[in-house]
């Protein structure tokens, strides 16, 4: 498959240039992707950012060089560190020892191997979706900065919903919801810091902005719409992972860099048949 070949070519490019300054835009170009789509999908598939992968590979190779007798200073500058102090700090964080101790007998080092992408046939249930074009609209709601490292977003977002439910703000938003119900809006992705802004929102139909709430624009977009059936948050989190690790890589579509939407309808969110949707902005 083209996407599989292009992703593996991108990894080969990283390996061939591991001691040089690597431009993520160039990696994405080799992967036949936009910079955002490549970084977002890479993280969802591997669980680490592309920048973190490059850092770990460099430090893994640096340990091999040191073990073979290279000088610490030479290795530090070879792998792009501007100072010996910065290199030593990063090396100790990953390997648990100072680089000068690598050749000491009995020392254990962390090996982070080169990544390669393969097709895995899991036999899971099919992923039904529909393509929908929708004109841009405004939303109003509450917002929280969310970090994705270690899957932190899958913990923080449900807690944010609980917080708004307990203090009555979710009930207030629900009373203002239109056809699309209450929305979870994932936007303003920063793939360097690996974080994004998450809004709990509704379509803006209010004359005045309530105190403490913000507005945001959802642009014109083409969306792949997936139905989630099952209790929250497990069902929608599982679906989101599958979209990025199974559907997007083989679909012929790319993420279109617009906000991602979770569309929540009325009902018992803990029920086995609770229905909601995930909307992913796409382009060919």
C-alpha positions as CSV (number, residue, x, y, z in Angstrom):
1,X,0.0,0.0,0.0
2,X,1.2,3.5,-0.9
3,X,0.9,4.9,2.7
4,X,2.8,1.9,4.1
5,X,5.7,2.4,1.7
6,X,5.8,6.2,2.2
7,X,5.8,5.9,6.0
8,X,8.7,3.5,5.8
9,X,10.5,5.8,3.4
10,X,10.1,8.6,5.9
11,X,11.7,6.4,8.6
12,X,14.6,5.6,6.3
13,X,15.1,9.3,5.7
14,X,15.4,9.8,9.4
15,X,17.9,7.0,9.8
16,X,20.0,8.4,6.9
17,X,20.0,11.8,8.4
18,X,20.1,11.0,12.1
19,X,23.2,13.1,12.8
20,X,21.9,16.1,10.8
21,X,19.3,18.7,11.5
22,X,16.0,17.0,10.5
23,X,13.1,19.1,9.1
24,X,9.8,17.5,10.0
25,X,8.2,19.2,6.9
26,X,10.6,17.2,4.8
27,X,9.8,14.0,6.5
28,X,6.0,14.6,6.0
29,X,6.7,15.4,2.3
30,X,8.4,12.0,1.9
31,X,5.4,10.4,3.7
32,X,3.1,12.1,1.1
33,X,1.3,13.9,3.9
34,X,0.8,17.4,5.3
35,X,3.0,18.1,8.2
36,X,0.0,18.1,10.6
37,X,-1.5,14.9,9.3
38,X,1.8,13.0,9.4
39,X,2.6,14.1,13.0
40,X,-1.0,13.4,14.2
41,X,-1.2,10.0,12.6
42,X,2.3,9.0,13.6
43,X,1.6,9.8,17.3
44,X,-1.7,7.9,17.3
45,X,-0.1,4.8,15.7
46,X,3.1,4.7,17.7
47,X,2.2,6.5,21.0
48,X,5.2,8.9,20.7
49,X,5.7,12.1,18.8
50,X,8.0,12.1,15.7
51,X,10.4,14.5,17.6
52,X,10.5,12.1,20.6
53,X,11.2,9.2,18.2
54,X,14.2,11.0,16.7
55,X,15.5,12.0,20.2
56,X,15.3,8.4,21.4
57,X,17.0,7.0,18.3
58,X,19.9,9.5,18.6
59,X,20.4,8.6,22.3
60,X,20.3,4.9,21.5
61,X,22.9,5.2,18.8
62,X,24.9,7.6,21.0
63,X,25.1,4.8,23.6
64,X,26.5,2.4,21.0
65,X,29.1,4.9,19.9
66,X,30.2,5.5,23.5
67,X,30.4,1.8,24.1
68,X,32.7,1.4,21.1
69,X,35.1,4.0,22.7
70,X,34.0,7.3,21.2
71,X,34.7,10.4,23.3
72,X,31.6,11.9,25.1
73,X,32.2,15.4,23.7
74,X,32.4,14.0,20.1
75,X,29.2,12.0,20.5
76,X,27.3,14.9,22.0
77,X,28.1,17.2,19.0
78,X,27.6,14.3,16.5
79,X,24.0,14.0,17.5
80,X,23.2,17.7,17.6
81,X,23.6,18.7,21.2
82,X,24.9,22.2,21.6
83,X,26.6,21.5,25.0
84,X,28.0,18.6,26.9
85,X,25.7,19.4,29.8
86,X,22.5,19.2,27.6
87,X,23.7,15.9,26.2
88,X,24.5,14.4,29.6
89,X,21.2,15.4,31.0
90,X,19.2,13.9,28.1
91,X,21.4,10.7,28.1
92,X,20.9,10.2,31.8
93,X,17.2,10.7,31.6
94,X,16.9,7.9,29.0
95,X,19.6,5.5,30.1
96,X,19.7,6.2,33.8
97,X,23.5,6.8,33.9
98,X,26.0,9.5,32.9
99,X,27.5,9.0,29.4
100,X,31.0,8.8,30.9
101,X,29.9,5.6,32.7
102,X,28.8,3.6,29.6
103,X,31.9,1.4,29.4
104,X,31.7,0.4,33.1
105,X,31.2,-3.3,33.5
106,X,27.6,-4.5,34.1
107,X,26.0,-1.2,32.9
108,X,22.5,-1.6,31.4
109,X,21.6,0.6,28.5
110,X,18.2,1.3,26.8
111,X,18.0,0.2,23.2
112,X,15.4,2.0,21.1
113,X,15.2,0.2,17.7
114,X,14.5,1.7,14.3
115,X,10.7,1.7,13.7
116,X,9.1,0.0,10.7
117,X,5.4,0.0,9.6
118,X,3.6,-3.3,8.7
119,X,0.0,-4.2,8.0
120,X,-1.7,-6.0,10.8
121,X,-5.0,-7.8,10.1
122,X,-6.9,-7.9,13.4
123,X,-10.3,-9.2,12.3
124,X,-12.1,-6.6,14.4
125,X,-15.6,-5.4,13.4
126,X,-15.9,-3.2,10.4
127,X,-15.8,0.6,10.7
128,X,-18.9,2.1,9.1
129,X,-18.7,5.8,8.1
130,X,-20.3,8.4,5.9
131,X,-18.8,11.5,4.2
132,X,-20.5,14.8,4.9
133,X,-19.9,18.3,3.8
134,X,-20.9,21.0,6.2
135,X,-20.6,24.8,6.0
136,X,-18.6,26.6,8.7
137,X,-20.3,27.5,12.0
138,X,-19.6,29.0,15.4
139,X,-19.6,27.3,18.7
140,X,-19.7,28.6,22.3
141,X,-18.4,26.7,25.4
142,X,-15.7,26.1,27.9
143,X,-12.2,25.2,27.0
144,X,-9.2,23.4,28.6
145,X,-5.6,22.8,27.4
146,X,-4.9,19.1,27.2
147,X,-1.6,17.2,26.8
148,X,-1.4,14.0,24.8
149,X,1.8,12.5,26.3
150,X,1.2,9.0,27.7
151,X,-2.5,9.2,26.7
152,X,-3.1,11.9,29.3
153,X,-5.9,13.3,27.1
154,X,-7.9,10.1,27.6
155,X,-7.9,10.8,31.3
156,X,-8.2,14.6,31.4
157,X,-11.1,15.0,28.9
158,X,-13.6,12.8,30.9
159,X,-12.6,14.7,34.1
160,X,-13.4,17.9,32.3
161,X,-16.9,16.6,31.4
162,X,-17.4,15.5,35.0
163,X,-16.3,19.0,36.3
164,X,-18.9,20.8,34.1
165,X,-21.6,18.3,35.0
166,X,-21.1,18.8,38.7
167,X,-21.2,22.6,38.7
168,X,-24.2,22.8,36.3
169,X,-22.4,24.2,33.3
170,X,-23.0,21.1,31.2
171,X,-26.7,21.3,31.9
172,X,-26.7,24.9,30.8
173,X,-24.9,24.1,27.5
174,X,-27.3,21.1,27.0
175,X,-30.3,23.5,27.3
176,X,-28.8,25.5,24.4
177,X,-27.9,22.6,22.2
178,X,-29.1,22.6,18.6
179,X,-29.4,19.7,16.1
180,X,-25.8,18.5,16.7
181,X,-26.3,18.2,20.4
182,X,-23.4,18.9,22.8
183,X,-20.0,18.9,21.1
184,X,-16.5,17.9,22.2
185,X,-14.2,20.0,20.0
186,X,-10.5,19.1,19.6
187,X,-8.6,22.1,18.1
188,X,-5.4,24.2,18.0
189,X,-3.2,21.1,17.9
190,X,0.5,21.8,18.8
191,X,2.4,18.7,17.7
192,X,5.7,20.1,19.1
193,X,4.3,20.4,22.6
194,X,1.9,17.5,21.9
195,X,-1.1,19.3,23.2
196,X,-4.4,20.8,22.0
197,X,-7.4,22.8,23.2
198,X,-10.5,20.8,24.1
199,X,-13.9,22.6,24.1
200,X,-17.2,21.4,25.5
201,X,-19.5,23.4,23.3
202,X,-22.7,23.9,21.4
203,X,-23.6,25.7,18.2
204,X,-23.7,29.4,18.9
205,X,-27.3,30.5,19.0
206,X,-27.0,33.0,21.9
207,X,-27.3,36.7,21.6
208,X,-24.7,37.4,24.2
209,X,-21.6,35.5,25.3
210,X,-22.0,34.3,28.9
211,X,-19.2,35.3,31.3
212,X,-16.4,32.7,31.3
213,X,-17.3,31.2,28.0
214,X,-15.5,31.5,24.7
215,X,-16.4,31.4,21.0
216,X,-14.6,29.4,18.2
217,X,-15.0,29.0,14.5
218,X,-15.5,25.6,12.8
219,X,-14.6,26.1,9.2
220,X,-16.2,24.7,6.0
221,X,-15.0,21.1,5.8
222,X,-15.6,17.6,4.5
223,X,-16.0,15.2,7.4
224,X,-15.7,11.4,7.8
225,X,-18.4,10.7,10.3
226,X,-18.2,7.5,12.5
227,X,-20.8,6.2,14.8
228,X,-19.9,5.1,18.3
229,X,-22.1,2.6,20.1
230,X,-21.4,1.9,23.8
231,X,-20.8,3.5,27.2
232,X,-18.6,6.6,27.6
233,X,-15.8,7.3,27.6
234,X,-14.5,3.8,26.6
235,X,-16.5,3.4,23.4
236,X,-15.6,6.7,21.8
237,X,-11.9,6.5,22.9
238,X,-11.6,3.0,21.3
239,X,-13.2,4.3,18.1
240,X,-10.9,7.3,17.9
241,X,-7.8,5.1,18.2
242,X,-9.1,2.8,15.5
243,X,-9.9,5.7,13.2
244,X,-6.2,6.9,13.3
245,X,-4.5,3.5,13.4
246,X,-6.7,1.5,11.1
247,X,-9.0,3.7,8.9
248,X,-7.0,6.8,8.1
249,X,-3.8,5.0,7.1
250,X,-5.6,2.9,4.5
251,X,-8.4,5.2,3.5
252,X,-6.8,7.4,0.9
253,X,-7.7,10.4,2.9
254,X,-5.7,12.8,5.0
255,X,-6.6,14.8,8.1
256,X,-7.5,18.3,6.9
257,X,-6.1,20.3,9.8
258,X,-9.5,21.5,11.0
259,X,-10.9,20.8,14.5
260,X,-12.1,17.2,15.2
261,X,-15.6,16.9,16.6
262,X,-17.3,14.5,19.1
263,X,-21.1,14.8,18.7
264,X,-23.0,13.8,21.8
265,X,-26.8,13.2,21.7
266,X,-29.2,12.9,24.6
267,X,-29.4,9.5,26.4
268,X,-27.8,7.4,29.0
269,X,-24.0,7.8,28.4
270,X,-23.3,4.6,30.4
271,X,-25.6,2.4,28.4
272,X,-24.4,-0.3,26.1
273,X,-26.4,1.2,23.3
274,X,-25.6,4.9,23.8
275,X,-25.0,6.5,20.4
276,X,-22.6,9.4,19.6
277,X,-20.4,10.3,16.7
278,X,-16.8,11.2,15.8
279,X,-16.3,13.7,13.0
280,X,-12.8,13.8,11.4
281,X,-12.0,16.6,8.8
282,X,-10.6,15.0,5.7
283,X,-9.2,15.7,2.3
284,X,-8.0,13.4,-0.5
